[in-house]
Amino acid sequence: VIYAKVNISADITQQQKANPSINEAQLGEYFIGLYQSMLANPAISGLVLQVHWDQVNPYAPPAANAYDWTYVDDAFDQVAQWNGQNPGQPPKTIQLIMTPGFQTPQWVLSQIPSCDGLFQSPVQAPPATCGKVTFKGYVEQGDGTELPLPWNPVYKSAWQTFLKALAARYSANPAFVSIAVGGPTAASEEMIMPNNNNTPAQS
């Protein structure tokens, strides 16, 4: 079984670098074409979508525009379309990789006081409610340098709310077959945190 992986945020960044004037409609066309080309490959069983939390949850709920499922919806639509056009073939399916950590939305980070004072010289005592730390030089690609601490209640609550919204949207979709969810992690679904071996500098 072979799945084609799409890192949505990384692909958007790549397309914007190649064409700084690209708009959302053009990005939508790009992803639809990408999904179609992958699904047309008979060796591919489906799509793996790596989704950054800040990409699909740019604003705080219950705002009407809290979630932007556009590129994920497009993938499910293309899989449904392919399956409908090829009833004699094994149905294509979708796996999701959801990543928080360095991919946490700014509206969440802004609610969490920083613990950076603990790493300054001289040490400056942070607020008792501090719950994020700035790391520079982390080897895995992240959308920012601020990492929420996995036990922070604001972080945990917002992430739980997002996962419930995700489940409400896709859990009943027959094309949805698995999900990898990172919680106390940094930039991927793997349980890897910044440390002396993978982070040359921190502040």
C-alpha positions as CSV (number, residue, x, y, z in Angstrom):
1,V,0.0,0.0,0.0
2,I,1.5,3.3,-1.1
3,Y,0.2,6.8,-0.2
4,A,1.2,10.1,-1.8
5,K,2.1,12.7,0.9
6,V,1.1,16.3,0.5
7,N,2.5,18.9,3.0
8,I,-0.1,21.6,2.4
9,S,1.6,24.5,4.2
10,A,5.0,23.7,2.6
11,D,3.5,23.4,-0.8
12,I,1.7,26.8,-0.4
13,T,5.0,28.4,0.6
14,Q,6.8,26.8,-2.4
15,Q,4.1,28.1,-4.8
16,Q,4.2,31.6,-3.3
17,K,8.0,31.7,-3.6
18,A,7.8,30.6,-7.3
19,N,4.9,33.1,-8.0
20,P,4.6,35.9,-5.4
21,S,1.4,37.1,-7.0
22,I,-0.4,33.8,-6.8
23,N,-3.9,34.1,-5.3
24,E,-6.1,31.7,-3.4
25,A,-8.1,30.7,-6.5
26,Q,-4.8,29.8,-8.3
27,L,-3.6,27.9,-5.2
28,G,-6.9,26.0,-5.2
29,E,-6.4,25.0,-8.9
30,Y,-2.8,23.9,-8.1
31,F,-3.9,21.6,-5.3
32,I,-6.8,20.1,-7.3
33,G,-4.4,19.4,-10.2
34,L,-1.9,17.9,-7.7
35,Y,-4.5,15.7,-6.1
36,Q,-5.8,14.6,-9.5
37,S,-2.3,13.7,-10.8
38,M,-1.5,11.6,-7.7
39,L,-4.9,9.8,-7.7
40,A,-4.4,8.9,-11.4
41,N,-1.3,6.9,-10.5
42,P,-2.5,3.3,-10.3
43,A,0.2,2.5,-7.7
44,I,-1.2,5.1,-5.3
45,S,-3.8,3.9,-2.7
46,G,-4.6,7.5,-1.6
47,L,-3.4,10.7,-0.1
48,V,-1.6,11.6,3.1
49,L,-2.2,15.2,4.0
50,Q,0.2,16.8,6.4
51,V,-1.9,19.7,7.9
52,H,-0.5,22.5,10.1
53,W,-2.9,23.6,12.8
54,D,-2.3,27.3,12.1
55,Q,-3.1,26.7,8.4
56,V,-6.7,25.4,9.0
57,N,-7.5,27.2,12.2
58,P,-6.4,30.8,11.7
59,Y,-8.9,32.5,14.0
60,A,-10.4,31.7,17.4
61,P,-13.7,29.9,17.5
62,P,-16.6,30.6,17.6
63,A,-15.8,33.1,14.8
64,A,-17.5,32.3,11.6
65,N,-14.1,32.2,9.8
66,A,-12.3,30.3,12.5
67,Y,-11.5,27.3,10.2
68,D,-10.3,27.1,6.7
69,W,-10.7,23.6,5.4
70,T,-10.4,24.5,1.7
71,Y,-7.4,22.4,0.7
72,V,-8.4,19.5,2.9
73,D,-12.0,19.6,1.5
74,D,-10.5,19.7,-2.0
75,A,-8.6,16.4,-1.4
76,F,-11.7,14.7,-0.1
77,D,-13.7,16.0,-3.0
78,Q,-11.1,14.7,-5.5
79,V,-11.0,11.3,-3.9
80,A,-14.8,11.0,-3.9
81,Q,-14.8,12.0,-7.6
82,W,-12.1,9.5,-8.5
83,N,-13.9,6.7,-6.6
84,G,-17.2,7.6,-8.3
85,Q,-15.6,7.5,-11.8
86,N,-13.8,4.2,-11.1
87,P,-16.3,1.9,-9.4
88,G,-14.4,-1.2,-10.4
89,Q,-11.2,-0.2,-8.7
90,P,-10.3,-0.3,-5.0
91,P,-11.4,3.0,-3.6
92,K,-8.7,5.6,-2.8
93,T,-8.6,6.9,0.7
94,I,-7.1,9.7,2.8
95,Q,-4.8,9.7,5.9
96,L,-4.3,12.9,7.9
97,I,-1.3,14.1,9.8
98,M,-2.2,17.0,12.2
99,T,0.6,19.0,13.7
100,P,0.4,21.5,16.6
101,G,3.6,22.6,18.5
102,F,5.5,25.1,16.3
103,Q,2.5,25.1,14.0
104,T,0.2,26.5,16.7
105,P,-2.0,29.5,15.6
106,Q,-0.9,32.9,16.6
107,W,-4.3,33.6,18.4
108,V,-3.4,30.7,20.8
109,L,0.2,31.8,21.3
110,S,-0.9,35.4,22.1
111,Q,-2.9,34.1,25.1
112,I,0.1,32.2,26.6
113,P,2.8,34.2,28.6
114,S,6.4,33.3,27.7
115,C,8.8,31.4,30.0
116,D,11.8,32.8,28.1
117,G,13.0,34.7,31.2
118,L,14.1,31.4,32.7
119,F,16.8,31.1,30.0
120,Q,18.1,34.7,30.1
121,S,21.2,35.9,32.0
122,P,20.5,37.0,34.6
123,V,17.4,34.9,35.0
124,Q,14.1,36.9,35.0
125,A,11.3,35.2,36.7
126,P,8.4,34.6,34.3
127,P,4.7,34.8,35.2
128,A,3.5,31.7,37.1
129,T,1.1,31.1,34.1
130,C,3.9,31.0,31.5
131,G,3.5,28.3,29.0
132,K,5.6,28.8,25.9
133,V,9.3,29.0,25.1
134,T,11.2,30.5,22.1
135,F,13.6,28.1,20.3
136,K,15.9,29.1,17.5
137,G,17.7,26.7,15.2
138,Y,15.4,23.7,15.6
139,V,16.2,21.2,12.9
140,E,12.6,20.3,11.9
141,Q,10.7,22.9,9.9
142,G,8.2,25.0,11.9
143,D,5.9,27.9,11.2
144,G,7.4,29.9,14.0
145,T,9.9,29.8,16.9
146,E,7.5,29.8,19.9
147,L,6.7,26.4,21.2
148,P,3.8,25.9,23.7
149,L,4.6,23.7,26.6
150,P,2.5,20.5,26.3
151,W,0.9,20.9,29.7
152,N,-0.3,24.5,29.3
153,P,-4.1,24.6,29.8
154,V,-4.7,27.2,27.1
155,Y,-2.8,25.2,24.6
156,K,-4.5,21.9,25.5
157,S,-8.0,23.4,25.5
158,A,-7.6,25.1,22.1
159,W,-6.1,21.9,20.6
160,Q,-8.9,19.8,21.9
161,T,-11.5,22.2,20.5
162,F,-9.8,22.0,17.1
163,L,-9.7,18.2,17.1
164,K,-13.4,18.1,17.9
165,A,-14.1,20.4,14.9
166,L,-11.9,18.2,12.7
167,A,-13.8,15.0,13.8
168,A,-17.1,16.7,13.3
169,R,-16.1,17.5,9.7
170,Y,-14.4,14.3,8.5
171,S,-14.9,11.4,10.9
172,A,-18.0,10.1,9.0
173,N,-16.4,10.4,5.6
174,P,-15.8,6.9,4.1
175,A,-12.5,8.0,2.5
176,F,-11.0,9.0,5.9
177,V,-9.1,5.9,7.1
178,S,-6.5,7.1,9.7
179,I,-5.0,10.1,11.5
180,A,-1.7,10.8,13.2
181,V,-2.1,13.4,15.9
182,G,0.8,15.1,17.6
183,G,0.2,16.7,21.0
184,P,3.3,17.1,23.2
185,T,5.6,17.5,20.2
186,A,7.3,20.2,18.2
187,A,7.1,20.3,14.4
188,S,5.8,16.9,13.3
189,E,3.7,14.1,14.6
190,E,6.8,12.4,16.0
191,M,7.4,12.7,19.7
192,I,10.5,14.9,19.3
193,M,11.1,18.0,21.5
194,P,13.9,20.5,21.2
195,N,17.0,19.4,23.1
196,N,20.8,19.9,23.1
197,N,21.2,17.4,20.3
198,N,18.8,19.0,17.9
199,T,18.6,22.7,18.8
200,P,21.9,24.6,18.5
201,A,20.5,27.7,20.1
202,Q,17.6,28.8,22.3
203,S,16.4,32.1,23.8
